Amino acid sequence: MKKIASFMSAMLFLASSGDAFDALSFERKLDDLVQKEHEGAYYFEKLGFDGTWIPTILVFGYPNNAGACDSILKAASLENPTLSFRCRAAN
């Protein structure tokens, strides 16, 4: 639970640093955090309507992060069969 709280605090800090929300800046800061703190993490991504992959969930803290992300992918695909999802190593 402490990991989740510290991660959420980091997300709030990353999202609130700056006057206006800048998605590209946020993504860079998130990537920096992942590279430094969460080795072996995975992104669960959704294919956007514009054809780009959108990181939706950062999966970390499991003995097998790839397996946990795959479980999310299977559930999301069952619930949303018309959308495309994938898991991608974050670092």
Backbone as XML, in Angstrom:
<?xml version="1.0"?>
<chain id="A" units="angstrom">
  <residue number="1" name="MET">
    <atom name="N" x="0.821" y="-1.188" z="0.000"/>
    <atom name="CA" x="0.000" y="0.000" z="0.000"/>
    <atom name="C" x="0.870" y="1.259" z="0.000"/>
  </residue>
  <residue number="2" name="LYS">
    <atom name="N" x="2.017" y="1.199" z="0.698"/>
    <atom name="CA" x="2.908" y="2.349" z="0.728"/>
    <atom name="C" x="3.467" y="2.639" z="-0.658"/>
  </residue>
  <residue number="3" name="LYS">
    <atom name="N" x="3.752" y="1.573" z="-1.445"/>
    <atom name="CA" x="4.243" y="1.778" z="-2.804"/>
    <atom name="C" x="3.209" y="2.508" z="-3.647"/>
  </residue>
  <residue number="4" name="ILE">
    <atom name="N" x="1.952" y="2.117" z="-3.494"/>
    <atom name="CA" x="0.891" y="2.764" z="-4.266"/>
    <atom name="C" x="0.769" y="4.223" z="-3.860"/>
  </residue>
  <residue number="5" name="ALA">
    <atom name="N" x="0.810" y="4.494" z="-2.564"/>
    <atom name="CA" x="0.696" y="5.873" z="-2.086"/>
    <atom name="C" x="1.862" y="6.722" z="-2.571"/>
  </residue>
  <residue number="6" name="SER">
    <atom name="N" x="3.078" y="6.174" z="-2.523"/>
    <atom name="CA" x="4.228" y="6.956" z="-2.976"/>
    <atom name="C" x="4.170" y="7.164" z="-4.482"/>
  </residue>
  <residue number="7" name="PHE">
    <atom name="N" x="3.696" y="6.166" z="-5.217"/>
    <atom name="CA" x="3.573" y="6.318" z="-6.666"/>
    <atom name="C" x="2.530" y="7.371" z="-7.007"/>
  </residue>
  <residue number="8" name="MET">
    <atom name="N" x="1.385" y="7.330" z="-6.320"/>
    <atom name="CA" x="0.344" y="8.312" z="-6.584"/>
    <atom name="C" x="0.831" y="9.721" z="-6.241"/>
  </residue>
  <residue number="9" name="SER">
    <atom name="N" x="1.600" y="9.845" z="-5.173"/>
    <atom name="CA" x="2.172" y="11.145" z="-4.824"/>
    <atom name="C" x="3.097" y="11.628" z="-5.922"/>
  </residue>
  <residue number="10" name="ALA">
    <atom name="N" x="3.893" y="10.715" z="-6.458"/>
    <atom name="CA" x="4.796" y="11.070" z="-7.551"/>
    <atom name="C" x="4.009" y="11.496" z="-8.780"/>
  </residue>
  <residue number="11" name="MET">
    <atom name="N" x="2.914" y="10.796" z="-9.068"/>
    <atom name="CA" x="2.099" y="11.148" z="-10.229"/>
    <atom name="C" x="1.480" y="12.532" z="-10.060"/>
  </residue>
  <residue number="12" name="LEU">
    <atom name="N" x="0.992" y="12.819" z="-8.853"/>
    <atom name="CA" x="0.418" y="14.135" z="-8.598"/>
    <atom name="C" x="1.478" y="15.218" z="-8.729"/>
  </residue>
  <residue number="13" name="PHE">
    <atom name="N" x="2.684" y="14.927" z="-8.224"/>
    <atom name="CA" x="3.776" y="15.891" z="-8.349"/>
    <atom name="C" x="4.116" y="16.115" z="-9.813"/>
  </residue>
  <residue number="14" name="LEU">
    <atom name="N" x="4.242" y="15.037" z="-10.563"/>
    <atom name="CA" x="4.591" y="15.160" z="-11.971"/>
    <atom name="C" x="3.516" y="15.913" z="-12.740"/>
  </residue>
  <residue number="15" name="ALA">
    <atom name="N" x="2.270" y="15.630" z="-12.443"/>
    <atom name="CA" x="1.168" y="16.263" z="-13.161"/>
    <atom name="C" x="1.018" y="17.731" z="-12.781"/>
  </residue>
  <residue number="16" name="SER">
    <atom name="N" x="1.387" y="18.082" z="-11.557"/>
    <atom name="CA" x="1.152" y="19.454" z="-11.112"/>
    <atom name="C" x="2.361" y="20.347" z="-11.274"/>
  </residue>
  <residue number="17" name="SER">
    <atom name="N" x="3.507" y="19.808" z="-11.674"/>
    <atom name="CA" x="4.680" y="20.661" z="-11.838"/>
    <atom name="C" x="4.572" y="21.399" z="-13.167"/>
  </residue>
  <residue number="18" name="GLY">
    <atom name="N" x="4.378" y="22.685" z="-13.096"/>
    <atom name="CA" x="4.196" y="23.504" z="-14.291"/>
    <atom name="C" x="2.839" y="24.173" z="-14.270"/>
  </residue>
  <residue number="19" name="ASP">
    <atom name="N" x="2.713" y="25.217" z="-15.063"/>
    <atom name="CA" x="1.479" y="25.992" z="-15.075"/>
    <atom name="C" x="0.364" y="25.282" z="-15.829"/>
  </residue>
  <residue number="20" name="ALA">
    <atom name="N" x="0.672" y="24.755" z="-16.989"/>
    <atom name="CA" x="-0.342" y="24.093" z="-17.805"/>
    <atom name="C" x="0.080" y="22.640" z="-18.013"/>
  </residue>
  <residue number="21" name="PHE">
    <atom name="N" x="-0.903" y="21.769" z="-18.135"/>
    <atom name="CA" x="-0.597" y="20.361" z="-18.341"/>
    <atom name="C" x="0.001" y="20.185" z="-19.728"/>
  </residue>
  <residue number="22" name="ASP">
    <atom name="N" x="1.175" y="19.607" z="-19.770"/>
    <atom name="CA" x="1.875" y="19.336" z="-21.020"/>
    <atom name="C" x="2.101" y="17.833" z="-21.078"/>
  </residue>
  <residue number="23" name="ALA">
    <atom name="N" x="1.354" y="17.154" z="-21.937"/>
    <atom name="CA" x="1.397" y="15.688" z="-21.990"/>
    <atom name="C" x="2.792" y="15.181" z="-22.318"/>
  </residue>
  <residue number="24" name="LEU">
    <atom name="N" x="3.493" y="15.833" z="-23.218"/>
    <atom name="CA" x="4.834" y="15.378" z="-23.595"/>
    <atom name="C" x="5.797" y="15.524" z="-22.431"/>
  </residue>
  <residue number="25" name="SER">
    <atom name="N" x="5.714" y="16.637" z="-21.719"/>
    <atom name="CA" x="6.557" y="16.847" z="-20.554"/>
    <atom name="C" x="6.241" y="15.824" z="-19.464"/>
  </residue>
  <residue number="26" name="PHE">
    <atom name="N" x="4.957" y="15.566" z="-19.254"/>
    <atom name="CA" x="4.544" y="14.571" z="-18.272"/>
    <atom name="C" x="5.097" y="13.200" z="-18.630"/>
  </residue>
  <residue number="27" name="GLU">
    <atom name="N" x="5.014" y="12.840" z="-19.916"/>
    <atom name="CA" x="5.509" y="11.535" z="-20.354"/>
    <atom name="C" x="7.014" y="11.417" z="-20.129"/>
  </residue>
  <residue number="28" name="ARG">
    <atom name="N" x="7.755" y="12.474" z="-20.400"/>
    <atom name="CA" x="9.211" y="12.452" z="-20.162"/>
    <atom name="C" x="9.521" y="12.279" z="-18.682"/>
  </residue>
  <residue number="29" name="LYS">
    <atom name="N" x="8.797" y="13.007" z="-17.839"/>
    <atom name="CA" x="9.022" y="12.896" z="-16.395"/>
    <atom name="C" x="8.661" y="11.502" z="-15.894"/>
  </residue>
  <residue number="30" name="LEU">
    <atom name="N" x="7.581" y="10.947" z="-16.420"/>
    <atom name="CA" x="7.182" y="9.601" z="-16.028"/>
    <atom name="C" x="8.236" y="8.592" z="-16.468"/>
  </residue>
  <residue number="31" name="ASP">
    <atom name="N" x="8.736" y="8.723" z="-17.695"/>
    <atom name="CA" x="9.783" y="7.818" z="-18.175"/>
    <atom name="C" x="11.029" y="7.914" z="-17.304"/>
  </residue>
  <residue number="32" name="ASP">
    <atom name="N" x="11.412" y="9.137" z="-16.902"/>
    <atom name="CA" x="12.565" y="9.307" z="-16.011"/>
    <atom name="C" x="12.342" y="8.596" z="-14.688"/>
  </residue>
  <residue number="33" name="LEU">
    <atom name="N" x="11.150" y="8.753" z="-14.116"/>
    <atom name="CA" x="10.822" y="8.096" z="-12.855"/>
    <atom name="C" x="10.903" y="6.578" z="-12.996"/>
  </residue>
  <residue number="34" name="VAL">
    <atom name="N" x="10.349" y="6.056" z="-14.067"/>
    <atom name="CA" x="10.336" y="4.606" z="-14.289"/>
    <atom name="C" x="11.766" y="4.090" z="-14.450"/>
  </residue>
  <residue number="35" name="GLN">
    <atom name="N" x="12.582" y="4.795" z="-15.219"/>
    <atom name="CA" x="13.958" y="4.361" z="-15.449"/>
    <atom name="C" x="14.749" y="4.305" z="-14.145"/>
  </residue>
  <residue number="36" name="LYS">
    <atom name="N" x="14.496" y="5.256" z="-13.255"/>
    <atom name="CA" x="15.260" y="5.346" z="-12.012"/>
    <atom name="C" x="14.719" y="4.451" z="-10.909"/>
  </residue>
  <residue number="37" name="GLU">
    <atom name="N" x="13.412" y="4.265" z="-10.849"/>
    <atom name="CA" x="12.806" y="3.651" z="-9.674"/>
    <atom name="C" x="12.136" y="2.297" z="-9.892"/>
  </residue>
  <residue number="38" name="HIS">
    <atom name="N" x="11.736" y="1.973" z="-11.105"/>
    <atom name="CA" x="10.906" y="0.788" z="-11.298"/>
    <atom name="C" x="11.426" y="-0.102" z="-12.417"/>
  </residue>
  <residue number="39" name="GLU">
    <atom name="N" x="12.603" y="-0.656" z="-12.205"/>
    <atom name="CA" x="13.187" y="-1.563" z="-13.190"/>
    <atom name="C" x="12.283" y="-2.786" z="-13.358"/>
  </residue>
  <residue number="40" name="GLY">
    <atom name="N" x="12.071" y="-3.188" z="-14.593"/>
    <atom name="CA" x="11.228" y="-4.344" z="-14.867"/>
    <atom name="C" x="9.749" y="-4.014" z="-15.001"/>
  </residue>
  <residue number="41" name="ALA">
    <atom name="N" x="9.413" y="-2.728" z="-14.967"/>
    <atom name="CA" x="8.012" y="-2.319" z="-15.084"/>
    <atom name="C" x="7.523" y="-2.474" z="-16.523"/>
  </residue>
  <residue number="42" name="TYR">
    <atom name="N" x="6.206" y="-2.536" z="-16.666"/>
    <atom name="CA" x="5.566" y="-2.627" z="-17.985"/>
    <atom name="C" x="4.493" y="-1.565" z="-18.093"/>
  </residue>
  <residue number="43" name="TYR">
    <atom name="N" x="4.316" y="-1.064" z="-19.316"/>
    <atom name="CA" x="3.177" y="-0.207" z="-19.623"/>
    <atom name="C" x="2.084" y="-1.060" z="-20.248"/>
  </residue>
  <residue number="44" name="PHE">
    <atom name="N" x="0.866" y="-0.899" z="-19.768"/>
    <atom name="CA" x="-0.313" y="-1.425" z="-20.443"/>
    <atom name="C" x="-0.786" y="-0.278" z="-21.317"/>
  </residue>
  <residue number="45" name="GLU">
    <atom name="N" x="-0.879" y="-0.516" z="-22.623"/>
    <atom name="CA" x="-1.199" y="0.558" z="-23.561"/>
    <atom name="C" x="-2.446" y="0.238" z="-24.378"/>
  </residue>
  <residue number="46" name="LYS">
    <atom name="N" x="-3.115" y="1.312" z="-24.763"/>
    <atom name="CA" x="-4.306" y="1.219" z="-25.611"/>
    <atom name="C" x="-3.999" y="1.934" z="-26.920"/>
  </residue>
  <residue number="47" name="LEU">
    <atom name="N" x="-4.436" y="1.356" z="-28.021"/>
    <atom name="CA" x="-4.259" y="2.005" z="-29.313"/>
    <atom name="C" x="-5.280" y="3.123" z="-29.444"/>
  </residue>
  <residue number="48" name="GLY">
    <atom name="N" x="-4.797" y="4.336" z="-29.605"/>
    <atom name="CA" x="-5.674" y="5.495" z="-29.728"/>
    <atom name="C" x="-6.312" y="5.567" z="-31.107"/>
  </residue>
  <residue number="49" name="PHE">
    <atom name="N" x="-7.328" y="6.384" z="-31.201"/>
    <atom name="CA" x="-8.042" y="6.529" z="-32.462"/>
    <atom name="C" x="-7.167" y="7.134" z="-33.553"/>
  </residue>
  <residue number="50" name="ASP">
    <atom name="N" x="-6.095" y="7.832" z="-33.139"/>
    <atom name="CA" x="-5.178" y="8.428" z="-34.113"/>
    <atom name="C" x="-4.052" y="7.474" z="-34.517"/>
  </residue>
  <residue number="51" name="GLY">
    <atom name="N" x="-4.086" y="6.246" z="-34.008"/>
    <atom name="CA" x="-3.090" y="5.242" z="-34.374"/>
    <atom name="C" x="-1.845" y="5.219" z="-33.506"/>
  </residue>
  <residue number="52" name="THR">
    <atom name="N" x="-1.818" y="6.014" z="-32.442"/>
    <atom name="CA" x="-0.671" y="5.998" z="-31.537"/>
    <atom name="C" x="-1.013" y="5.185" z="-30.292"/>
  </residue>
  <residue number="53" name="TRP">
    <atom name="N" x="0.007" y="4.572" z="-29.709"/>
    <atom name="CA" x="-0.180" y="3.803" z="-28.477"/>
    <atom name="C" x="-0.146" y="4.741" z="-27.288"/>
  </residue>
  <residue number="54" name="ILE">
    <atom name="N" x="-1.128" y="4.596" z="-26.402"/>
    <atom name="CA" x="-1.281" y="5.470" z="-25.236"/>
    <atom name="C" x="-1.002" y="4.656" z="-23.969"/>
  </residue>
  <residue number="55" name="PRO">
    <atom name="N" x="0.074" y="5.013" z="-23.227"/>
    <atom name="CA" x="0.304" y="4.333" z="-21.946"/>
    <atom name="C" x="-0.866" y="4.609" z="-21.009"/>
  </residue>
  <residue number="56" name="THR">
    <atom name="N" x="-1.490" y="3.545" z="-20.522"/>
    <atom name="CA" x="-2.685" y="3.689" z="-19.699"/>
    <atom name="C" x="-2.421" y="3.309" z="-18.247"/>
  </residue>
  <residue number="57" name="ILE">
    <atom name="N" x="-1.655" y="2.234" z="-18.057"/>
    <atom name="CA" x="-1.351" y="1.744" z="-16.708"/>
    <atom name="C" x="0.134" y="1.421" z="-16.642"/>
  </residue>
  <residue number="58" name="LEU">
    <atom name="N" x="0.781" y="1.807" z="-15.562"/>
    <atom name="CA" x="2.146" y="1.401" z="-15.294"/>
    <atom name="C" x="2.081" y="0.218" z="-14.335"/>
  </residue>
  <residue number="59" name="VAL">
    <atom name="N" x="2.543" y="-0.933" z="-14.779"/>
    <atom name="CA" x="2.491" y="-2.158" z="-13.974"/>
    <atom name="C" x="3.872" y="-2.377" z="-13.358"/>
  </residue>
  <residue number="60" name="PHE">
    <atom name="N" x="3.934" y="-2.387" z="-12.032"/>
    <atom name="CA" x="5.198" y="-2.616" z="-11.327"/>
    <atom name="C" x="4.918" y="-3.175" z="-9.944"/>
  </residue>
  <residue number="61" name="GLY">
    <atom name="N" x="5.955" y="-3.723" z="-9.325"/>
    <atom name="CA" x="5.825" y="-4.208" z="-7.958"/>
    <atom name="C" x="5.401" y="-5.659" z="-7.834"/>
  </residue>
  <residue number="62" name="TYR">
    <atom name="N" x="5.234" y="-6.345" z="-8.960"/>
    <atom name="CA" x="4.864" y="-7.760" z="-8.944"/>
    <atom name="C" x="6.117" y="-8.601" z="-9.176"/>
  </residue>
  <residue number="63" name="PRO">
    <atom name="N" x="6.141" y="-9.836" z="-8.683"/>
    <atom name="CA" x="7.281" y="-10.702" z="-9.002"/>
    <atom name="C" x="7.427" y="-10.919" z="-10.509"/>
  </residue>
  <residue number="64" name="ASN">
    <atom name="N" x="6.291" y="-10.899" z="-11.222"/>
    <atom name="CA" x="6.290" y="-11.066" z="-12.670"/>
    <atom name="C" x="5.420" y="-9.955" z="-13.274"/>
  </residue>
  <residue number="65" name="ASN">
    <atom name="N" x="6.024" y="-8.810" z="-13.523"/>
    <atom name="CA" x="5.262" y="-7.668" z="-14.054"/>
    <atom name="C" x="4.681" y="-7.957" z="-15.433"/>
  </residue>
  <residue number="66" name="ALA">
    <atom name="N" x="5.413" y="-8.707" z="-16.251"/>
    <atom name="CA" x="4.910" y="-9.044" z="-17.592"/>
    <atom name="C" x="3.646" y="-9.887" z="-17.480"/>
  </residue>
  <residue number="67" name="GLY">
    <atom name="N" x="3.627" y="-10.846" z="-16.584"/>
    <atom name="CA" x="2.452" y="-11.684" z="-16.380"/>
    <atom name="C" x="1.267" y="-10.900" z="-15.850"/>
  </residue>
  <residue number="68" name="ALA">
    <atom name="N" x="1.539" y="-9.964" z="-14.931"/>
    <atom name="CA" x="0.463" y="-9.129" z="-14.395"/>
    <atom name="C" x="-0.121" y="-8.246" z="-15.493"/>
  </residue>
  <residue number="69" name="CYS">
    <atom name="N" x="0.738" y="-7.692" z="-16.331"/>
    <atom name="CA" x="0.257" y="-6.858" z="-17.432"/>
    <atom name="C" x="-0.546" y="-7.697" z="-18.419"/>
  </residue>
  <residue number="70" name="ASP">
    <atom name="N" x="-0.094" y="-8.902" z="-18.678"/>
    <atom name="CA" x="-0.817" y="-9.797" z="-19.589"/>
    <atom name="C" x="-2.216" y="-10.116" z="-19.046"/>
  </residue>
  <residue number="71" name="SER">
    <atom name="N" x="-2.335" y="-10.270" z="-17.738"/>
    <atom name="CA" x="-3.652" y="-10.516" z="-17.135"/>
    <atom name="C" x="-4.583" y="-9.322" z="-17.351"/>
  </residue>
  <residue number="72" name="ILE">
    <atom name="N" x="-4.047" y="-8.120" z="-17.207"/>
    <atom name="CA" x="-4.833" y="-6.913" z="-17.460"/>
    <atom name="C" x="-5.251" y="-6.875" z="-18.928"/>
  </residue>
  <residue number="73" name="LEU">
    <atom name="N" x="-4.304" y="-7.192" z="-19.806"/>
    <atom name="CA" x="-4.575" y="-7.180" z="-21.242"/>
    <atom name="C" x="-5.703" y="-8.144" z="-21.603"/>
  </residue>
  <residue number="74" name="LYS">
    <atom name="N" x="-5.675" y="-9.342" z="-21.058"/>
    <atom name="CA" x="-6.728" y="-10.326" z="-21.341"/>
    <atom name="C" x="-8.093" y="-9.830" z="-20.872"/>
  </residue>
  <residue number="75" name="ALA">
    <atom name="N" x="-8.145" y="-9.279" z="-19.666"/>
    <atom name="CA" x="-9.414" y="-8.784" z="-19.130"/>
    <atom name="C" x="-9.928" y="-7.602" z="-19.947"/>
  </residue>
  <residue number="76" name="ALA">
    <atom name="N" x="-9.048" y="-6.680" z="-20.292"/>
    <atom name="CA" x="-9.462" y="-5.510" z="-21.072"/>
    <atom name="C" x="-9.946" y="-5.915" z="-22.453"/>
  </residue>
  <residue number="77" name="SER">
    <atom name="N" x="-9.282" y="-6.888" z="-23.060"/>
    <atom name="CA" x="-9.681" y="-7.352" z="-24.392"/>
    <atom name="C" x="-11.041" y="-8.029" z="-24.370"/>
  </residue>
  <residue number="78" name="LEU">
    <atom name="N" x="-11.339" y="-8.761" z="-23.297"/>
    <atom name="CA" x="-12.659" y="-9.385" z="-23.169"/>
    <atom name="C" x="-13.753" y="-8.341" z="-23.000"/>
  </residue>
  <residue number="79" name="GLU">
    <atom name="N" x="-13.474" y="-7.315" z="-22.220"/>
    <atom name="CA" x="-14.462" y="-6.271" z="-21.949"/>
    <atom name="C" x="-14.626" y="-5.301" z="-23.120"/>
  </residue>
  <residue number="80" name="ASN">
    <atom name="N" x="-13.574" y="-5.144" z="-23.908"/>
    <atom name="CA" x="-13.568" y="-4.163" z="-25.000"/>
    <atom name="C" x="-13.019" y="-4.801" z="-26.273"/>
  </residue>
  <residue number="81" name="PRO">
    <atom name="N" x="-13.754" y="-5.715" z="-26.874"/>
    <atom name="CA" x="-13.212" y="-6.477" z="-28.011"/>
    <atom name="C" x="-12.925" y="-5.642" z="-29.262"/>
  </residue>
  <residue number="82" name="THR">
    <atom name="N" x="-13.453" y="-4.450" z="-29.349"/>
    <atom name="CA" x="-13.206" y="-3.634" z="-30.537"/>
    <atom name="C" x="-11.959" y="-2.759" z="-30.400"/>
  </residue>
  <residue number="83" name="LEU">
    <atom name="N" x="-11.365" y="-2.722" z="-29.212"/>
    <atom name="CA" x="-10.164" y="-1.914" z="-28.981"/>
    <atom name="C" x="-8.929" y="-2.801" z="-28.996"/>
  </residue>
  <residue number="84" name="SER">
    <atom name="N" x="-7.774" y="-2.194" z="-29.258"/>
    <atom name="CA" x="-6.491" y="-2.915" z="-29.265"/>
    <atom name="C" x="-5.668" y="-2.495" z="-28.063"/>
  </residue>
  <residue number="85" name="PHE">
    <atom name="N" x="-5.039" y="-3.480" z="-27.419"/>
    <atom name="CA" x="-4.204" y="-3.259" z="-26.252"/>
    <atom name="C" x="-2.884" y="-3.995" z="-26.427"/>
  </residue>
  <residue number="86" name="ARG">
    <atom name="N" x="-1.884" y="-3.561" z="-25.666"/>
    <atom name="CA" x="-0.605" y="-4.276" z="-25.637"/>
    <atom name="C" x="0.106" y="-3.985" z="-24.333"/>
  </residue>
  <residue number="87" name="CYS">
    <atom name="N" x="1.085" y="-4.821" z="-24.034"/>
    <atom name="CA" x="1.999" y="-4.595" z="-22.916"/>
    <atom name="C" x="3.377" y="-4.316" z="-23.500"/>
  </residue>
  <residue number="88" name="ARG">
    <atom name="N" x="4.061" y="-3.325" z="-22.944"/>
    <atom name="CA" x="5.387" y="-2.944" z="-23.435"/>
    <atom name="C" x="6.300" y="-2.728" z="-22.237"/>
  </residue>
  <residue number="89" name="ALA">
    <atom name="N" x="7.504" y="-3.280" z="-22.330"/>
    <atom name="CA" x="8.479" y="-3.060" z="-21.264"/>
    <atom name="C" x="8.746" y="-1.567" z="-21.124"/>
  </residue>
  <residue number="90" name="ALA">
    <atom name="N" x="8.719" y="-1.075" z="-19.893"/>
    <atom name="CA" x="8.894" y="0.351" z="-19.648"/>
    <atom name="C" x="10.365" y="0.744" z="-19.619"/>
  </residue>
  <residue number="91" name="ASN">
    <atom name="N" x="11.238" y="-0.203" z="-19.335"/>
    <atom name="CA" x="12.669" y="0.119" z="-19.305"/>
    <atom name="C" x="13.491" y="-1.052" z="-19.746"/>
  </residue>
</chain>
